[in-house]
Amino acid sequence: MSANKIESIESEIFKAAGGKRRFLAELPFIFRQAIDELIDAPRTRRLRMNELEPNEKAVLGIKVEAALRYLLDFPRGKLDFRIGGHDVDVKFSIATSWMIPPEAIGHVCILCSADDAKSLYSFGLCEASLENLTAKGNRDQKRSFSSEGKKRISWLAHNEPFPSNIWETIDIVTAESIFEPEGGTERITRLFRAMTGKPIHRSTIHAVARQHDYMKRIRANQGARDFLHPEGIVVLSGSQDGPLLRKLGISLGRDFVMPYRPRGHKEATLITAKSRHATNFRLSDR
C-alpha cells in the first residue's frame, strides 16, 4: 500500500509541474533560488552561505518548501501539502537527518537535502512509518529515519548537481571589479561578461544592480544588452525563452537568466529570430 501511495504522489507531482521532464529540469533551480533568497545579498550585502548565522541557515527548509509551493501549487492539508488525497510533509536537511514530528508519522514525506559547498541536492519520497523511523525520539518527540528506512526512500533525484553560487566560482579580484562601477548597468554588464554561459538568479542581479528596477538594467535601450550584443553575447531568459532554450539544449529556471555567446551561425540565427536578441547583435569568433 505504501508503494502505491508513493507512486500516486509522485505522479501528482509530475502532473502539477507539467511533466516529469519539466519537474526534474526545474528542481535544481529551486535549491539555488532558496539559498540565494536566504543569503539575501541585495539587502545584506552577504554573498556566501558561510556568512550566515546558524539560526538563519535553519530557515532554509522554509525557503525550499515555499519554492516547491510556488512551482506545484498544492493546497495545504493537515501537513504542508495535500497531494492527490494524501497529506504530505516537506522535510529539509543540509545532511540526511530529517526530523519527523509526531503528527507526520504514518504519512509520506518529501525529503530534500542540499549541500551548497558541493552544489548537490536530493529529492525523494518516503513514508514516515514506525518501521522506517528510529525507535526513540528527541526531547520534542521527533524521530529520524533509520538506516533501513533510508534504504526505502524513493529518489526522484539523488546527489544531483544544482547551479553553484556564482560568488564561489569567481576569484575575489573579478568579484571586486564587478562592484567597482558607480552605475548599475555597467555593474550588470561586467557581471554578465564574467558569467557568460552560467545561470544567474534574479536576486544576484538585484544585488549587483542595487536599484529598485534592477531587471531594467538587462534590457536594450540603455541596459546591458546595448553593450553585450555588439560583443556577441545575448541574455536568455528562463521565463521568456522556453522554446528557444529547448532548441539550444539549455536548462534554465524561470527566475534565472543566462548571458550566452552563440556557438556559430546556426545558433545565432535561432536566437536572433527574436527581435529583442537581434538589436545590434554581432556574432563573435571568440
DRENGUDREN-167052 format. One record per residue (C-alpha): residue in three letters; x, y, z. Coordinates in steps of 0.2 Angstrom, whole numbers, m for minus. Layout:
// residues N
<site><res>ala</res><x>X</x><y>Y</y><z>Z</z></site>
...
//
This chain:
// residues 286
<site><res>met</res><x>0</x><y>0</y><z>0</z></site>
<site><res>ser</res><x>14</x><y>12</y><z>4</z></site>
<site><res>ala</res><x>22</x><y>9</y><z>m13</z></site>
<site><res>asn</res><x>6</x><y>13</y><z>m22</z></site>
<site><res>lys</res><x>4</x><y>29</y><z>m11</z></site>
<site><res>ile</res><x>21</x><y>35</y><z>m15</z></site>
<site><res>glu</res><x>18</x><y>31</y><z>m34</z></site>
<site><res>ser</res><x>2</x><y>41</y><z>m33</z></site>
<site><res>ile</res><x>10</x><y>56</y><z>m25</z></site>
<site><res>glu</res><x>25</x><y>55</y><z>m37</z></site>
<site><res>ser</res><x>13</x><y>55</y><z>m52</z></site>
<site><res>glu</res><x>3</x><y>70</y><z>m45</z></site>
<site><res>ile</res><x>20</x><y>80</y><z>m43</z></site>
<site><res>phe</res><x>25</x><y>77</y><z>m61</z></site>
<site><res>lys</res><x>7</x><y>82</y><z>m66</z></site>
<site><res>ala</res><x>7</x><y>98</y><z>m56</z></site>
<site><res>ala</res><x>24</x><y>103</y><z>m63</z></site>
<site><res>gly</res><x>19</x><y>100</y><z>m81</z></site>
<site><res>gly</res><x>28</x><y>83</y><z>m83</z></site>
<site><res>lys</res><x>42</x><y>73</y><z>m76</z></site>
<site><res>arg</res><x>55</x><y>81</y><z>m88</z></site>
<site><res>arg</res><x>50</x><y>98</y><z>m84</z></site>
<site><res>phe</res><x>50</x><y>95</y><z>m65</z></site>
<site><res>leu</res><x>67</x><y>87</y><z>m65</z></site>
<site><res>ala</res><x>73</x><y>102</y><z>m76</z></site>
<site><res>glu</res><x>66</x><y>115</y><z>m64</z></site>
<site><res>leu</res><x>71</x><y>106</y><z>m47</z></site>
<site><res>pro</res><x>89</x><y>111</y><z>m47</z></site>
<site><res>phe</res><x>85</x><y>129</y><z>m48</z></site>
<site><res>ile</res><x>73</x><y>128</y><z>m34</z></site>
<site><res>phe</res><x>88</x><y>124</y><z>m22</z></site>
<site><res>arg</res><x>98</x><y>138</y><z>m29</z></site>
<site><res>gln</res><x>84</x><y>150</y><z>m28</z></site>
<site><res>ala</res><x>80</x><y>145</y><z>m10</z></site>
<site><res>ile</res><x>98</x><y>148</y><z>m5</z></site>
<site><res>asp</res><x>100</x><y>164</y><z>m14</z></site>
<site><res>glu</res><x>84</x><y>171</y><z>m6</z></site>
<site><res>leu</res><x>91</x><y>166</y><z>11</z></site>
<site><res>ile</res><x>108</x><y>174</y><z>9</z></site>
<site><res>asp</res><x>98</x><y>189</y><z>3</z></site>
<site><res>ala</res><x>113</x><y>198</y><z>m5</z></site>
<site><res>pro</res><x>103</x><y>214</y><z>m11</z></site>
<site><res>arg</res><x>99</x><y>219</y><z>7</z></site>
<site><res>thr</res><x>113</x><y>210</y><z>17</z></site>
<site><res>arg</res><x>127</x><y>213</y><z>5</z></site>
<site><res>arg</res><x>132</x><y>195</y><z>10</z></site>
<site><res>leu</res><x>137</x><y>183</y><z>m4</z></site>
<site><res>arg</res><x>140</x><y>166</y><z>3</z></site>
<site><res>met</res><x>131</x><y>153</y><z>14</z></site>
<site><res>asn</res><x>146</x><y>153</y><z>26</z></site>
<site><res>glu</res><x>142</x><y>171</y><z>30</z></site>
<site><res>leu</res><x>125</x><y>167</y><z>38</z></site>
<site><res>glu</res><x>122</x><y>163</y><z>57</z></site>
<site><res>pro</res><x>117</x><y>146</y><z>62</z></site>
<site><res>asn</res><x>99</x><y>151</y><z>66</z></site>
<site><res>glu</res><x>97</x><y>159</y><z>48</z></site>
<site><res>lys</res><x>103</x><y>143</y><z>40</z></site>
<site><res>ala</res><x>89</x><y>134</y><z>49</z></site>
<site><res>val</res><x>76</x><y>144</y><z>39</z></site>
<site><res>leu</res><x>82</x><y>136</y><z>23</z></site>
<site><res>gly</res><x>69</x><y>122</y><z>24</z></site>
<site><res>ile</res><x>55</x><y>135</y><z>24</z></site>
<site><res>lys</res><x>63</x><y>143</y><z>8</z></site>
<site><res>val</res><x>63</x><y>126</y><z>m1</z></site>
<site><res>glu</res><x>45</x><y>122</y><z>4</z></site>
<site><res>ala</res><x>39</x><y>140</y><z>m2</z></site>
<site><res>ala</res><x>48</x><y>137</y><z>m19</z></site>
<site><res>leu</res><x>40</x><y>120</y><z>m21</z></site>
<site><res>arg</res><x>23</x><y>128</y><z>m16</z></site>
<site><res>tyr</res><x>26</x><y>141</y><z>m30</z></site>
<site><res>leu</res><x>30</x><y>128</y><z>m43</z></site>
<site><res>leu</res><x>17</x><y>114</y><z>m39</z></site>
<site><res>asp</res><x>3</x><y>125</y><z>m31</z></site>
<site><res>phe</res><x>m3</x><y>111</y><z>m20</z></site>
<site><res>pro</res><x>m15</x><y>116</y><z>m6</z></site>
<site><res>arg</res><x>m11</x><y>114</y><z>12</z></site>
<site><res>gly</res><x>m19</x><y>100</y><z>22</z></site>
<site><res>lys</res><x>m16</x><y>94</y><z>39</z></site>
<site><res>leu</res><x>3</x><y>94</y><z>34</z></site>
<site><res>asp</res><x>12</x><y>105</y><z>22</z></site>
<site><res>phe</res><x>4</x><y>99</y><z>6</z></site>
<site><res>arg</res><x>m12</x><y>90</y><z>1</z></site>
<site><res>ile</res><x>m7</x><y>79</y><z>m14</z></site>
<site><res>gly</res><x>m20</x><y>68</y><z>m23</z></site>
<site><res>gly</res><x>m30</x><y>65</y><z>m7</z></site>
<site><res>his</res><x>m14</x><y>62</y><z>4</z></site>
<site><res>asp</res><x>m7</x><y>74</y><z>17</z></site>
<site><res>val</res><x>12</x><y>76</y><z>14</z></site>
<site><res>asp</res><x>25</x><y>84</y><z>24</z></site>
<site><res>val</res><x>40</x><y>93</y><z>17</z></site>
<site><res>lys</res><x>57</x><y>90</y><z>26</z></site>
<site><res>phe</res><x>73</x><y>98</y><z>23</z></site>
<site><res>ser</res><x>91</x><y>94</y><z>29</z></site>
<site><res>ile</res><x>108</x><y>100</y><z>24</z></site>
<site><res>ala</res><x>114</x><y>82</y><z>28</z></site>
<site><res>thr</res><x>102</x><y>67</y><z>28</z></site>
<site><res>ser</res><x>95</x><y>68</y><z>46</z></site>
<site><res>trp</res><x>77</x><y>73</y><z>43</z></site>
<site><res>met</res><x>67</x><y>75</y><z>59</z></site>
<site><res>ile</res><x>49</x><y>69</y><z>59</z></site>
<site><res>pro</res><x>37</x><y>76</y><z>71</z></site>
<site><res>pro</res><x>23</x><y>65</y><z>79</z></site>
<site><res>glu</res><x>9</x><y>72</y><z>68</z></site>
<site><res>ala</res><x>19</x><y>67</y><z>52</z></site>
<site><res>ile</res><x>21</x><y>49</y><z>57</z></site>
<site><res>gly</res><x>11</x><y>37</y><z>45</z></site>
<site><res>his</res><x>12</x><y>50</y><z>31</z></site>
<site><res>val</res><x>23</x><y>51</y><z>16</z></site>
<site><res>cys</res><x>36</x><y>65</y><z>17</z></site>
<site><res>ile</res><x>45</x><y>74</y><z>4</z></site>
<site><res>leu</res><x>64</x><y>73</y><z>9</z></site>
<site><res>cys</res><x>75</x><y>86</y><z>2</z></site>
<site><res>ser</res><x>93</x><y>90</y><z>5</z></site>
<site><res>ala</res><x>106</x><y>102</y><z>m2</z></site>
<site><res>asp</res><x>125</x><y>105</y><z>0</z></site>
<site><res>asp</res><x>129</x><y>122</y><z>m6</z></site>
<site><res>ala</res><x>148</x><y>119</y><z>m5</z></site>
<site><res>lys</res><x>147</x><y>104</y><z>m17</z></site>
<site><res>ser</res><x>132</x><y>111</y><z>m26</z></site>
<site><res>leu</res><x>122</x><y>94</y><z>m24</z></site>
<site><res>tyr</res><x>104</x><y>91</y><z>m20</z></site>
<site><res>ser</res><x>92</x><y>76</y><z>m17</z></site>
<site><res>phe</res><x>73</x><y>75</y><z>m18</z></site>
<site><res>gly</res><x>64</x><y>59</y><z>m13</z></site>
<site><res>leu</res><x>48</x><y>52</y><z>m5</z></site>
<site><res>cys</res><x>47</x><y>40</y><z>9</z></site>
<site><res>glu</res><x>33</x><y>35</y><z>22</z></site>
<site><res>ala</res><x>37</x><y>40</y><z>39</z></site>
<site><res>ser</res><x>31</x><y>24</y><z>46</z></site>
<site><res>leu</res><x>36</x><y>16</y><z>63</z></site>
<site><res>glu</res><x>47</x><y>3</y><z>53</z></site>
<site><res>asn</res><x>56</x><y>17</y><z>44</z></site>
<site><res>leu</res><x>60</x><y>28</y><z>59</z></site>
<site><res>thr</res><x>71</x><y>26</y><z>74</z></site>
<site><res>ala</res><x>63</x><y>19</y><z>90</z></site>
<site><res>lys</res><x>66</x><y>34</y><z>101</z></site>
<site><res>gly</res><x>64</x><y>52</y><z>98</z></site>
<site><res>asn</res><x>72</x><y>68</y><z>104</z></site>
<site><res>arg</res><x>65</x><y>79</y><z>118</z></site>
<site><res>asp</res><x>52</x><y>86</y><z>106</z></site>
<site><res>gln</res><x>47</x><y>68</y><z>102</z></site>
<site><res>lys</res><x>54</x><y>70</y><z>84</z></site>
<site><res>arg</res><x>61</x><y>54</y><z>76</z></site>
<site><res>ser</res><x>73</x><y>52</y><z>62</z></site>
<site><res>phe</res><x>74</x><y>39</y><z>48</z></site>
<site><res>ser</res><x>84</x><y>24</y><z>52</z></site>
<site><res>ser</res><x>97</x><y>17</y><z>41</z></site>
<site><res>glu</res><x>85</x><y>4</y><z>35</z></site>
<site><res>gly</res><x>71</x><y>17</y><z>32</z></site>
<site><res>lys</res><x>83</x><y>27</y><z>22</z></site>
<site><res>lys</res><x>86</x><y>12</y><z>10</z></site>
<site><res>arg</res><x>67</x><y>13</y><z>6</z></site>
<site><res>ile</res><x>67</x><y>31</y><z>0</z></site>
<site><res>ser</res><x>61</x><y>33</y><z>m17</z></site>
<site><res>trp</res><x>73</x><y>45</y><z>m25</z></site>
<site><res>leu</res><x>67</x><y>57</y><z>m39</z></site>
<site><res>ala</res><x>84</x><y>65</y><z>m39</z></site>
<site><res>his</res><x>99</x><y>59</y><z>m28</z></site>
<site><res>asn</res><x>115</x><y>69</y><z>m26</z></site>
<site><res>glu</res><x>112</x><y>78</y><z>m42</z></site>
<site><res>pro</res><x>120</x><y>95</y><z>m47</z></site>
<site><res>phe</res><x>112</x><y>112</y><z>m45</z></site>
<site><res>pro</res><x>119</x><y>129</y><z>m50</z></site>
<site><res>ser</res><x>133</x><y>134</y><z>m40</z></site>
<site><res>asn</res><x>134</x><y>151</y><z>m30</z></site>
<site><res>ile</res><x>142</x><y>162</y><z>m43</z></site>
<site><res>trp</res><x>152</x><y>171</y><z>m30</z></site>
<site><res>glu</res><x>160</x><y>154</y><z>m26</z></site>
<site><res>thr</res><x>166</x><y>152</y><z>m44</z></site>
<site><res>ile</res><x>175</x><y>168</y><z>m47</z></site>
<site><res>asp</res><x>190</x><y>175</y><z>m39</z></site>
<site><res>ile</res><x>190</x><y>190</y><z>m27</z></site>
<site><res>val</res><x>198</x><y>202</y><z>m40</z></site>
<site><res>thr</res><x>184</x><y>198</y><z>m53</z></site>
<site><res>ala</res><x>171</x><y>200</y><z>m39</z></site>
<site><res>glu</res><x>178</x><y>217</y><z>m34</z></site>
<site><res>ser</res><x>179</x><y>223</y><z>m52</z></site>
<site><res>ile</res><x>160</x><y>219</y><z>m54</z></site>
<site><res>phe</res><x>155</x><y>230</y><z>m40</z></site>
<site><res>glu</res><x>168</x><y>244</y><z>m44</z></site>
<site><res>pro</res><x>157</x><y>255</y><z>m56</z></site>
<site><res>glu</res><x>145</x><y>268</y><z>m49</z></site>
<site><res>gly</res><x>132</x><y>264</y><z>m62</z></site>
<site><res>gly</res><x>120</x><y>249</y><z>m61</z></site>
<site><res>thr</res><x>120</x><y>245</y><z>m79</z></site>
<site><res>glu</res><x>139</x><y>244</y><z>m80</z></site>
<site><res>arg</res><x>140</x><y>233</y><z>m65</z></site>
<site><res>ile</res><x>127</x><y>221</y><z>m73</z></site>
<site><res>thr</res><x>137</x><y>221</y><z>m89</z></site>
<site><res>arg</res><x>153</x><y>216</y><z>m80</z></site>
<site><res>leu</res><x>143</x><y>203</y><z>m71</z></site>
<site><res>phe</res><x>137</x><y>195</y><z>m87</z></site>
<site><res>arg</res><x>154</x><y>196</y><z>m96</z></site>
<site><res>ala</res><x>161</x><y>187</y><z>m81</z></site>
<site><res>met</res><x>147</x><y>174</y><z>m80</z></site>
<site><res>thr</res><x>144</x><y>170</y><z>m99</z></site>
<site><res>gly</res><x>136</x><y>153</y><z>m101</z></site>
<site><res>lys</res><x>131</x><y>152</y><z>m82</z></site>
<site><res>pro</res><x>113</x><y>154</y><z>m75</z></site>
<site><res>ile</res><x>111</x><y>169</y><z>m64</z></site>
<site><res>his</res><x>96</x><y>171</y><z>m52</z></site>
<site><res>arg</res><x>86</x><y>187</y><z>m51</z></site>
<site><res>ser</res><x>92</x><y>190</y><z>m33</z></site>
<site><res>thr</res><x>110</x><y>191</y><z>m40</z></site>
<site><res>ile</res><x>106</x><y>204</y><z>m52</z></site>
<site><res>his</res><x>97</x><y>214</y><z>m39</z></site>
<site><res>ala</res><x>112</x><y>213</y><z>m28</z></site>
<site><res>val</res><x>124</x><y>219</y><z>m41</z></site>
<site><res>ala</res><x>112</x><y>232</y><z>m49</z></site>
<site><res>arg</res><x>107</x><y>239</y><z>m31</z></site>
<site><res>gln</res><x>92</x><y>248</y><z>m39</z></site>
<site><res>his</res><x>73</x><y>246</y><z>m37</z></site>
<site><res>asp</res><x>70</x><y>242</y><z>m56</z></site>
<site><res>tyr</res><x>85</x><y>231</y><z>m57</z></site>
<site><res>met</res><x>79</x><y>220</y><z>m71</z></site>
<site><res>lys</res><x>78</x><y>236</y><z>m82</z></site>
<site><res>arg</res><x>97</x><y>235</y><z>m82</z></site>
<site><res>ile</res><x>97</x><y>220</y><z>m93</z></site>
<site><res>arg</res><x>86</x><y>227</y><z>m107</z></site>
<site><res>ala</res><x>91</x><y>236</y><z>m123</z></site>
<site><res>asn</res><x>89</x><y>255</y><z>m123</z></site>
<site><res>gln</res><x>102</x><y>260</y><z>m110</z></site>
<site><res>gly</res><x>103</x><y>242</y><z>m102</z></site>
<site><res>ala</res><x>117</x><y>229</y><z>m103</z></site>
<site><res>arg</res><x>111</x><y>222</y><z>m120</z></site>
<site><res>asp</res><x>117</x><y>238</y><z>m128</z></site>
<site><res>phe</res><x>134</x><y>234</y><z>m123</z></site>
<site><res>leu</res><x>134</x><y>215</y><z>m124</z></site>
<site><res>his</res><x>125</x><y>212</y><z>m141</z></site>
<site><res>pro</res><x>139</x><y>220</y><z>m151</z></site>
<site><res>glu</res><x>151</x><y>209</y><z>m142</z></site>
<site><res>gly</res><x>141</x><y>193</y><z>m147</z></site>
<site><res>ile</res><x>133</x><y>190</y><z>m131</z></site>
<site><res>val</res><x>114</x><y>189</y><z>m128</z></site>
<site><res>val</res><x>104</x><y>187</y><z>m112</z></site>
<site><res>leu</res><x>92</x><y>172</y><z>m112</z></site>
<site><res>ser</res><x>78</x><y>171</y><z>m100</z></site>
<site><res>gly</res><x>71</x><y>156</y><z>m91</z></site>
<site><res>ser</res><x>53</x><y>164</y><z>m91</z></site>
<site><res>gln</res><x>53</x><y>171</y><z>m109</z></site>
<site><res>asp</res><x>64</x><y>160</y><z>m120</z></site>
<site><res>gly</res><x>57</x><y>142</y><z>m116</z></site>
<site><res>pro</res><x>55</x><y>135</y><z>m134</z></site>
<site><res>leu</res><x>72</x><y>144</y><z>m139</z></site>
<site><res>leu</res><x>81</x><y>136</y><z>m124</z></site>
<site><res>arg</res><x>75</x><y>119</y><z>m128</z></site>
<site><res>lys</res><x>81</x><y>121</y><z>m146</z></site>
<site><res>leu</res><x>98</x><y>126</y><z>m139</z></site>
<site><res>gly</res><x>98</x><y>111</y><z>m126</z></site>
<site><res>ile</res><x>99</x><y>123</y><z>m111</z></site>
<site><res>ser</res><x>90</x><y>121</y><z>m95</z></site>
<site><res>leu</res><x>86</x><y>137</y><z>m86</z></site>
<site><res>gly</res><x>74</x><y>140</y><z>m71</z></site>
<site><res>arg</res><x>60</x><y>153</y><z>m73</z></site>
<site><res>asp</res><x>69</x><y>165</y><z>m62</z></site>
<site><res>phe</res><x>86</x><y>164</y><z>m70</z></site>
<site><res>val</res><x>94</x><y>172</y><z>m85</z></site>
<site><res>met</res><x>110</x><y>167</y><z>m94</z></site>
<site><res>pro</res><x>122</x><y>178</y><z>m104</z></site>
<site><res>tyr</res><x>126</x><y>167</y><z>m119</z></site>
<site><res>arg</res><x>138</x><y>168</y><z>m133</z></site>
<site><res>pro</res><x>130</x><y>158</y><z>m148</z></site>
<site><res>arg</res><x>141</x><y>144</y><z>m155</z></site>
<site><res>gly</res><x>141</x><y>148</y><z>m174</z></site>
<site><res>his</res><x>129</x><y>155</y><z>m186</z></site>
<site><res>lys</res><x>116</x><y>141</y><z>m184</z></site>
<site><res>glu</res><x>113</x><y>146</y><z>m165</z></site>
<site><res>ala</res><x>115</x><y>164</y><z>m169</z></site>
<site><res>thr</res><x>101</x><y>163</y><z>m182</z></site>
<site><res>leu</res><x>89</x><y>154</y><z>m170</z></site>
<site><res>ile</res><x>92</x><y>167</y><z>m156</z></site>
<site><res>thr</res><x>91</x><y>182</y><z>m166</z></site>
<site><res>ala</res><x>75</x><y>177</y><z>m174</z></site>
<site><res>lys</res><x>68</x><y>185</y><z>m158</z></site>
<site><res>ser</res><x>69</x><y>204</y><z>m160</z></site>
<site><res>arg</res><x>75</x><y>208</y><z>m143</z></site>
<site><res>his</res><x>90</x><y>197</y><z>m145</z></site>
<site><res>ala</res><x>94</x><y>204</y><z>m163</z></site>
<site><res>thr</res><x>96</x><y>223</y><z>m159</z></site>
<site><res>asn</res><x>114</x><y>227</y><z>m164</z></site>
<site><res>phe</res><x>120</x><y>209</y><z>m162</z></site>
<site><res>arg</res><x>136</x><y>204</y><z>m170</z></site>
<site><res>leu</res><x>142</x><y>186</y><z>m170</z></site>
<site><res>ser</res><x>159</x><y>185</y><z>m162</z></site>
<site><res>asp</res><x>173</x><y>172</y><z>m166</z></site>
<site><res>arg</res><x>178</x><y>171</y><z>m148</z></site>
//
